[in-house]
């Protein structure tokens, strides 16, 4: 990210008001900064931090008549961000930047946020990120004990909220459609031709959600814990698998329908009517139980990951 870092400190040895009363401040070249005392500050947890040099080093230096020094840097910073994906894709991430004097402890340099502004860290213009929205920026002053003494650290916490609309369209909506398609099998009946169609429907739905699961995992970093999207896809996969189990039960029950020809037609009718009635009863129960249990799964899932975890 690109940052404008403003540092203000007072050095009484640089006061020039008694020499030039009419001159309120001096704007100096950045080369003068190397000849002045500086607090030697840095982003201690950054991976990369560079001052822009296009076309020259982006450093603004102003010296006021009372000895106050104002330095503005335009810095490019690449900082760490430990991401917790357990609530993905409804997750919120917090990234931390730490700014401190690398050389001087708090007995020599006291770090403070600018008290003249209610928000010492702010955005000059709205930032549009492809996957996240910046929820808030929290500046905090922290005092840390090191072996060499006590240091003042300025912490900046950036809170990012993931934009999950794209993931809903990519993962959740297709899963709903796949589940609903698998339930069509309950209405096709128990005839041999219908059983074949139901088998193809259930297997294709299961393969579709397995491929969707694999495609989602390939786009995410590998972690050793379960994510919210994993629970969703595994739960939906379980419902499709159970619909195939219901189909297997229907197939087993239908085997009792086909019997060798008997001399008594009445006896044959009585034997074949029971399996058909049982199969229809199983399908009728499945039409109610599967949507009801899936609705409960949705309520628990969205209540936990959508509300409680937040």
C-alpha positions as CSV (number, residue, x, y, z in Angstrom):
1,X,0.0,0.0,0.0
2,X,1.0,3.6,-0.5
3,X,1.2,5.8,2.6
4,X,1.9,9.4,3.4
5,X,3.8,9.4,6.7
6,X,4.0,12.7,8.6
7,X,6.5,13.1,11.4
8,X,6.7,16.2,13.6
9,X,9.2,16.8,16.3
10,X,10.8,19.8,18.1
11,X,14.6,20.5,18.0
12,X,15.4,23.8,19.8
13,X,18.8,23.9,18.2
14,X,17.2,24.5,14.8
15,X,15.1,27.6,15.9
16,X,15.8,30.6,13.8
17,X,13.1,33.0,14.8
18,X,15.6,35.3,16.5
19,X,17.6,35.5,13.2
20,X,14.8,36.1,10.8
21,X,11.6,37.2,12.6
22,X,9.7,37.7,9.3
23,X,10.4,34.2,8.1
24,X,7.9,31.7,9.5
25,X,9.2,28.5,8.0
26,X,11.7,27.1,5.5
27,X,11.0,24.4,3.0
28,X,14.2,22.5,2.5
29,X,15.5,19.9,0.1
30,X,15.4,16.3,1.2
31,X,19.2,16.1,1.1
32,X,19.2,18.4,4.2
33,X,17.4,15.8,6.2
34,X,20.5,13.6,6.4
35,X,22.3,16.4,8.2
36,X,19.6,16.8,10.9
37,X,18.7,14.7,13.9
38,X,15.8,12.3,13.1
39,X,13.9,9.8,15.3
40,X,15.0,6.9,13.0
41,X,11.6,5.5,12.6
42,X,10.5,2.5,10.6
43,X,7.8,-0.1,10.1
44,X,9.3,-2.8,12.2
45,X,7.0,-5.6,11.0
46,X,7.0,-4.7,7.3
47,X,8.3,-7.1,4.6
48,X,9.2,-4.3,2.3
49,X,9.1,-0.5,2.9
50,X,10.5,2.0,0.3
51,X,10.3,5.7,-0.2
52,X,9.1,6.6,-3.7
53,X,11.7,8.1,-5.9
54,X,9.8,9.1,-9.0
55,X,11.5,11.2,-10.3
56,X,13.2,12.2,-7.0
57,X,12.8,10.9,-3.5
58,X,9.3,11.9,-2.2
59,X,10.3,13.6,1.0
60,X,8.9,16.9,2.1
61,X,10.8,18.8,4.7
62,X,9.8,22.0,6.5
63,X,11.6,23.8,9.3
64,X,9.6,26.2,11.5
65,X,11.1,29.3,13.2
66,X,10.6,27.8,16.7
67,X,12.6,24.6,15.8
68,X,9.7,22.4,14.9
69,X,10.6,20.0,12.1
70,X,7.9,18.5,9.8
71,X,8.8,15.7,7.5
72,X,6.4,14.0,5.0
73,X,7.3,10.7,3.3
74,X,5.5,8.9,0.5
75,X,6.1,5.3,1.3
76,X,5.3,2.0,-0.3
77,X,4.8,-0.6,2.4
78,X,4.2,-4.4,2.1
79,X,3.1,-5.7,5.5
80,X,2.2,-9.0,6.9
81,X,-1.4,-10.2,7.4
82,X,-2.1,-13.4,9.2
83,X,-5.4,-14.5,7.7
84,X,-8.0,-16.7,9.5
85,X,-10.1,-18.4,6.9
86,X,-12.3,-20.5,9.3
87,X,-15.3,-18.3,8.4
88,X,-14.6,-18.0,4.7
89,X,-16.2,-16.6,2.6
90,X,-17.9,-14.5,5.3
91,X,-14.6,-13.7,7.1
92,X,-13.2,-10.5,8.4
93,X,-9.4,-10.0,8.4
94,X,-7.3,-7.7,10.5
95,X,-3.9,-6.6,9.4
96,X,-1.4,-4.8,11.6
97,X,1.4,-2.3,10.9
98,X,3.8,-1.2,13.7
99,X,5.7,2.1,13.5
100,X,8.4,2.9,16.0
101,X,11.8,4.3,16.5
102,X,14.3,1.6,15.7
103,X,17.2,3.2,17.7
104,X,15.7,5.3,20.5
105,X,13.6,4.0,23.4
106,X,10.9,5.9,25.2
107,X,13.4,7.8,27.4
108,X,14.8,9.5,24.3
109,X,11.9,9.5,21.9
110,X,8.2,9.5,22.8
111,X,6.0,8.5,20.0
112,X,2.5,10.0,19.8
113,X,-0.3,10.2,17.4
114,X,-1.3,13.7,16.2
115,X,-3.6,15.0,18.8
116,X,-4.9,17.8,16.6
117,X,-6.9,15.2,14.4
118,X,-9.6,12.9,15.6
119,X,-8.5,10.4,13.0
120,X,-4.7,10.5,12.7
121,X,-4.8,7.7,10.1
122,X,-7.2,8.2,7.3
123,X,-7.7,7.6,3.6
124,X,-7.2,10.4,1.2
125,X,-9.7,8.8,-1.2
126,X,-11.9,5.7,-1.2
127,X,-9.9,2.5,-1.9
128,X,-11.6,-0.1,-4.1
129,X,-10.2,-3.6,-3.5
130,X,-11.4,-6.5,-5.6
131,X,-12.1,-8.9,-2.7
132,X,-12.4,-6.7,0.4
133,X,-14.0,-3.6,1.8
134,X,-12.0,-1.6,4.4
135,X,-14.3,-1.5,7.5
136,X,-12.2,0.6,9.8
137,X,-8.7,1.8,10.6
138,X,-7.7,1.8,14.3
139,X,-4.6,3.7,15.4
140,X,-3.4,2.6,18.8
141,X,-0.4,3.6,21.0
142,X,1.3,0.7,22.6
143,X,4.3,0.6,25.0
144,X,6.4,-2.5,24.6
145,X,9.2,-3.8,26.8
146,X,12.4,-4.9,25.0
147,X,15.7,-6.0,26.6
148,X,17.1,-2.6,25.8
149,X,14.3,-0.7,27.5
150,X,10.7,0.5,26.9
151,X,9.6,1.5,23.4
152,X,6.6,3.5,22.2
153,X,4.9,1.8,19.2
154,X,2.2,3.2,17.0
155,X,0.0,0.4,15.8
156,X,-2.4,0.7,12.9
157,X,-5.0,-2.1,12.6
158,X,-6.7,-2.4,9.2
159,X,-10.0,-4.4,9.3
160,X,-11.1,-5.9,6.0
161,X,-14.5,-7.4,5.3
162,X,-14.6,-9.9,2.4
163,X,-17.0,-9.2,-0.4
164,X,-18.9,-12.5,-0.5
165,X,-21.5,-11.8,-3.2
166,X,-19.3,-13.5,-5.9
167,X,-18.8,-16.5,-3.7
168,X,-22.5,-16.8,-3.2
169,X,-23.1,-16.9,-6.9
170,X,-20.2,-19.3,-7.5
171,X,-20.7,-21.8,-4.6
172,X,-23.9,-21.4,-2.7
173,X,-26.4,-20.8,-5.5
174,X,-25.2,-23.8,-7.6
175,X,-25.3,-26.0,-4.5
176,X,-28.9,-25.0,-3.9
177,X,-29.8,-25.9,-7.5
178,X,-28.0,-29.2,-7.3
179,X,-29.8,-30.1,-4.1
180,X,-33.2,-29.2,-5.5
181,X,-32.5,-31.2,-8.7
182,X,-31.6,-34.3,-6.6
183,X,-35.0,-34.0,-4.9
184,X,-36.8,-34.4,-8.2
185,X,-36.0,-38.1,-8.0
186,X,-38.5,-38.5,-5.2
187,X,-41.3,-37.7,-7.7
188,X,-40.3,-40.0,-10.5
189,X,-41.9,-43.1,-9.1
190,X,-40.6,-46.6,-8.3
191,X,-40.8,-48.2,-11.8
192,X,-37.6,-49.8,-13.2
193,X,-37.2,-47.1,-15.8
194,X,-37.7,-44.4,-13.2
195,X,-35.1,-46.0,-10.9
196,X,-32.6,-45.8,-13.7
197,X,-33.4,-42.2,-14.3
198,X,-33.3,-41.5,-10.6
199,X,-29.9,-43.2,-10.4
200,X,-28.4,-41.0,-13.2
201,X,-29.9,-37.9,-11.6
202,X,-28.5,-38.6,-8.2
203,X,-25.0,-39.7,-9.4
204,X,-24.7,-36.6,-11.7
205,X,-25.7,-34.3,-8.8
206,X,-23.1,-35.9,-6.6
207,X,-20.4,-35.6,-9.2
208,X,-21.4,-32.0,-9.9
209,X,-21.0,-31.0,-6.2
210,X,-17.7,-33.0,-5.8
211,X,-16.3,-31.1,-8.8
212,X,-17.5,-27.8,-7.4
213,X,-15.9,-28.7,-4.0
214,X,-12.6,-29.4,-5.8
215,X,-12.7,-26.3,-7.8
216,X,-13.3,-24.2,-4.7
217,X,-10.4,-25.8,-2.8
218,X,-8.0,-25.2,-5.7
219,X,-8.6,-21.4,-5.4
220,X,-7.9,-21.2,-1.7
221,X,-4.7,-21.5,0.3
222,X,-4.2,-24.8,2.0
223,X,-5.0,-24.7,5.7
224,X,-5.3,-27.4,8.4
225,X,-8.7,-26.4,9.7
226,X,-12.2,-26.5,8.4
227,X,-13.7,-23.5,6.7
228,X,-17.3,-22.4,6.5
229,X,-17.4,-23.2,2.8
230,X,-16.1,-26.7,3.6
231,X,-19.0,-27.3,6.1
232,X,-21.5,-26.1,3.5
233,X,-20.3,-28.2,0.6
234,X,-19.7,-31.3,2.8
235,X,-23.2,-30.9,4.3
236,X,-24.8,-30.5,0.9
237,X,-22.8,-33.5,-0.4
238,X,-24.2,-35.6,2.4
239,X,-27.8,-34.7,1.5
240,X,-27.2,-35.8,-2.1
241,X,-25.6,-39.0,-0.9
242,X,-28.5,-39.7,1.4
243,X,-30.9,-39.3,-1.5
244,X,-29.0,-42.1,-3.2
245,X,-29.3,-44.2,-0.1
246,X,-33.0,-43.6,-0.2
247,X,-33.0,-44.7,-3.9
248,X,-31.1,-47.9,-2.9
249,X,-33.8,-48.7,-0.3
250,X,-36.5,-48.1,-2.9
251,X,-34.7,-50.5,-5.2
252,X,-34.5,-53.2,-2.6
253,X,-38.1,-52.8,-1.8
254,X,-39.1,-53.1,-5.4
255,X,-37.4,-56.5,-5.8
256,X,-40.2,-57.9,-3.8
257,X,-42.7,-56.8,-6.5
258,X,-41.5,-59.2,-9.3
259,X,-42.6,-62.7,-8.4
260,X,-42.9,-65.9,-10.5
261,X,-46.3,-66.4,-12.0
262,X,-48.8,-67.9,-9.7
263,X,-52.0,-69.9,-10.3
264,X,-53.9,-67.6,-8.1
265,X,-54.2,-64.0,-9.4
266,X,-55.7,-62.7,-6.2
267,X,-52.7,-64.0,-4.2
268,X,-50.3,-62.4,-6.7
269,X,-52.0,-59.0,-6.4
270,X,-51.9,-59.1,-2.6
271,X,-48.2,-59.8,-2.6
272,X,-47.3,-57.1,-5.1
273,X,-49.4,-54.4,-3.7
274,X,-47.5,-54.2,-0.4
275,X,-44.0,-53.4,-1.8
276,X,-45.4,-50.7,-4.1
277,X,-47.4,-49.1,-1.3
278,X,-44.3,-49.2,0.9
279,X,-42.1,-47.6,-1.8
280,X,-44.6,-44.8,-2.4
281,X,-44.7,-44.2,1.3
282,X,-40.9,-44.0,1.5
283,X,-40.8,-41.5,-1.4
284,X,-43.6,-39.4,0.2
285,X,-41.8,-39.3,3.5
286,X,-38.5,-38.3,1.7
287,X,-40.3,-35.4,0.0
288,X,-41.0,-34.0,3.5
289,X,-38.0,-35.1,5.5
290,X,-35.3,-34.0,3.1
291,X,-36.4,-30.4,2.7
292,X,-37.2,-30.1,6.4
293,X,-33.8,-31.4,7.6
294,X,-32.1,-29.3,4.9
295,X,-33.9,-26.2,6.1
296,X,-32.8,-26.9,9.7
297,X,-29.2,-27.3,8.4
298,X,-29.5,-23.9,6.6
299,X,-30.8,-22.2,9.7
300,X,-28.0,-23.6,11.9
301,X,-25.3,-22.9,9.3
302,X,-26.3,-19.3,8.6
303,X,-27.0,-18.5,12.3
304,X,-23.6,-19.8,13.3
305,X,-21.4,-18.5,10.5
306,X,-23.4,-15.6,9.4
307,X,-24.3,-14.1,12.9
308,X,-22.6,-15.8,15.9
309,X,-19.1,-16.0,14.5
310,X,-19.3,-12.3,13.4
